[in-house]
Amino acid sequence: MRKVLRFISNRITRCLFCADSFGRQRMIILMGLFLFLPLLHAQEYLWPTDASHYMTSTFCEFRPRHYHAALDIKTWQRSGYKIFAIEDGYVYRIRISANGYGKAIYLKLKDGNYVVYAHLSGFNKALEAYCDSLRYRNRALVLDTYPPPSRFPVKKGDVLGFTGETGIGVPHLHFEIRDAHQRPINPLRFYKDEVIDTRPPGIKFVALIPKSAHTYINFVPDTLILQPEFRNGYRLNQPIYLTGKAYLSIRTYDLANGNSNFLDIYGGELWVNDSLVYQVRYDRFSYGETHLIELDKNFSLWRKGLKIYHDFYRHPANSLPFYQNTPPGGGILSNKVLHIGKNKIVARIYDYHGNTSELKFTIIYHDDYQVKSYNVLNRSHSLFTGIKSPRPLSEFKVFPALRRGSHWNEIKGVEIQHQEEILSGYYYHLNIPLDGSVLYPAFRIMPVDTGGVPGLPLYIHQRMTLDSLESSSEGNLQLAFFGSSIGGLANHPQLLNLPNNPIRKPDIYQISREKFYVPLSIEDVDELSEEAPQEYPMIKAINTWKRIIPGRSKTVSSPNHQVKVHFPSNACYDTLFVKILEYSPSIPLNDNYRYLSPIYDVQPFDQPLNYGALITFQMPDSIKSLKGVNPYYWDSKKGWLFLPTQYLPERHEHTTRITSLEKFVLIQDTIPPVVEPINLNLFRRAQRNISPLRFSVKDEMAGIYNETQIEVWVDGNWTLFEYDPEEEEVIIPPRFLLEGQHQLTIKARDNAGNLNTFSVEYIK
């Protein structure tokens, strides 16, 4: 490469003296090549392993509360493949832990970049011996050391270690490249030609999500999720009706040649009527901002079990560097980018190799005008109704309304028998023909104005009046929070009644056969809360929630005041309404354990937090002297999980920081871990053992968080071992076992402080 650069430099020097235009053109071309060649040289990194050239995960994929900062390279469910220094440099850092990255090597390269190889099974002999000596000297399993630059210099192609499955995950190589400021870079920038990919990404589902309580998507104030069809690109067959503000979120996937692993996209764009309103490209980020992934992906849909959706909208608090020229708030679908009527929407996604897929659909943007019925009369073969509208209408589309909200075919033969304009609005007499053989309980009437713009649907009942709908309990009233607005949903309009305020009293809207809805702004809520007595169910329900406003701190307490959640000023991104529900546990525990508190359900569970909150559990007098009592939180897949906290004995309190709102409970666990040998039969007589000695170390309730809670002793001397928290195994490699007959002792302490000491003899 140096010879090539020297040759190009000489040619440029010669061309400087060329007087003819052709010579000057050659000089310009050569200068361009000369400037570009160092970039090519910088990209000549060696592929990091001999395992494969296939990826199992790509850069910036979603992980809980952080981005995946690397490529994961397939190792065929095996350990032991070589890893190589991709360029000259030195070993900058070595870390060994049972969790996270497991065994990891960090290199600093001669160009200033850093490289991380993680989840290794082991290092080369020199590094292994160095790490063993440090860990023995410190009597610590966890190692995080920064050797002097001169201690372990490396040359491109040197074998550094071997792939494995230490830390979290199945066997694979986690391969990470960082710039000189320790910011992760997309490794495909350097290895695009090493991975064969001609397959475009795909789209599984499309979500349109309301941004306000005043948003209606297909005439309903709720998220709409659709599965697109693929016909020479992805399509939505029917237009989407929208009023208010919403944003698009897409569940995507990508595949590469010869590989069945689902990967993630590299970038995306959103075009509205041929104008670019949002773009994203995952090239580089900072670890200090990695938690903002909860604003980049849709946190609410993920928490509800709907997997990972990419929001094609940039949250105002999102300072990540991925969005090119998209301003904060960019990507919102509203009257700023949409016009009344039909709008062409194109969402484009692509992978690093430029393979692209498009989603095309139509949004019909409209006002949220409503019509009202009066004088509904049943005739022998028709239903008559008067309709009042705030604007002139050209037609009405009428459908039977079913209980579950679906609709049959449009009813034909609907007649407008009379129409007139009066000062208070436009009045119509509508006649709906009825089929005597079919009894439709209700009808959905879609008004269309003279400009072709639809209004919000109107529901009328043929045989039923609103008085016959049940309205007896608050349990039939639901609230939906949108930061600066609130929506109330009920099965009877009486539950949504508000004080007679002519300025702020909003209209109640019937969104289905038996559901009614009213949107309120925060200003509405503040004013009505001051004016309204508690007999108004919606105001009473809203007042049970505590408002958390960004920039202000607030503490929310459980009904029994034994749990407090403190939200500092930087706790959240948007205004949150929070409450703590309290109820008895219903999930039975093993007889060895017992609940010692109600369940504290901190809501809402589906909203992302910035810094998070501080939760405190006050131990009541009846249990504060008991052993093994700790807080747990609920995981829908794993059940109750131990919550690490700091215990303040002088105050009898457990406290910790939380970054999501969960269900919590106090559980007593006094049962120590169970230790059992797995392959002790191989160590019953003297023989050449190349297998490690393995023990199962399991704890059913509190669990064991990491290897610092376990000790292994041989003849009273502390020794090294390895711990696999996923398999719940203690592994003692042969090099840590003395030859001959020896006494081996394992001490294991669970998260609740229960200790088990297990001893056994082995022969090597």
Number of C-alpha atoms within 10 A of each C-alpha: 10 8 8 11 15 12 12 17 14 11 15 21 12 11 18 13 11 15 9 9 9 11 16 16 13 16 21 15 12 17 17 11 15 18 11 11 16 13 11 13 11 11 13 13 16 15 17 22 24 13 20 15 16 22 22 19 21 25 25 25 20 20 14 11 15 17 21 18 29 26 23 21 22 23 24 12 10 14 21 16 19 19 24 21 25 21 24 17 23 22 24 22 17 20 17 25 22 22 20 14 21 24 27 25 23 19 28 24 23 11 12 13 19 24 26 22 28 28 30 28 19 21 22 14 11 10 17 13 12 12 20 17 12 15 18 13 9 11 13 16 23 19 16 15 13 13 14 12 14 11 11 14 16 21 14 14 17 16 17 22 25 24 29 26 24 29 24 15 14 17 23 27 30 26 21 21 26 23 16 13 10 15 17 26 23 23 20 18 12 17 15 13 10 12 15 14 20 14 17 19 24 22 20 14 16 20 19 20 22 25 23 23 24 19 23 26 21 18 19 20 25 17 18 16 13 13 15 18 15 13 7 8 14 21 17 16 12 9 15 18 20 28 27 20 19 21 19 20 23 23 20 19 19 22 21 21 11 9 15 12 15 16 20 22 26 23 19 21 19 22 18 19 15 11 12 17 20 23 24 21 19 20 18 20 20 17 14 10 14 17 21 21 22 23 24 21 22 24 24 19 17 15 14 10 9 13 13 21 24 21 22 24 28 24 19 13 14 20 14 19 15 18 21 10 13 16 17 15 13 19 25 22 25 17 14 8 15 20 14 16 17 17 19 16 19 20 22 18 27 22 26 19 17 15 16 19 19 21 21 16 17 20 23 19 24 22 16 16 16 20 21 16 18 12 10 16 14 14 12 9 12 16 19 20 19 19 19 21 20 15 17 19 20 13 16 18 15 23 21 22 22 17 12 9 13 11 14 10 8 13 15 12 11 18 14 15 11 11 16 11 14 8 5 9 13 17 22 19 19 21 20 21 17 19 11 10 6 7 11 16 15 20 23 23 21 19 25 19 17 12 11 14 18 26 23 24 26 21 24 24 17 16 11 11 9 14 10 8 12 11 17 10 9 13 9 14 21 16 16 16 19 19 19 15 19 22 21 22 25 22 22 22 21 17 24 23 18 23 14 12 12 7 7 16 15 16 14 18 22 23 21 24 22 21 16 20 25 25 23 22 18 13 12 16 19 12 12 20 19 9 14 17 13 12 11 17 18 26 24 15 15 18 15 12 15 16 16 23 20 17 13 12 14 15 15 20 18 16 13 9 10 15 23 20 25 19 23 19 17 16 24 23 21 20 16 23 20 19 21 23 15 18 10 11 14 7 7 9 13 8 6 11 17 15 16 18 20 16 21 23 20 21 18 17 16 16 19 26 24 19 18 21 25 17 21 21 22 17 22 13 9 8 13 14 11 11 13 18 22 22 23 23 19 17 11 8 6 7 12 20 15 22 20 17 18 12 15 11 10 6 10 16 18 20 21 15 17 16 16 18 22 18 18 23 24 22 23 22 22 20 19 22 25 16 21 15 15 14 14 16 11 17 19 13 12 13 12 11 15 10 13 20 22 19 19 19 26 19 19 15 25 28 19 23 15 16 21 15 14 21 19 21 16 20 13 11 10 15 19 20 22 21 26 21 20 13 10 16 19 26 18 19 16 16 11 14 20 13 15 12 15 16 14 19 19 19 17 26 23 27 23 23 19 17 18 17 16 15 14 12 14 22 19 18
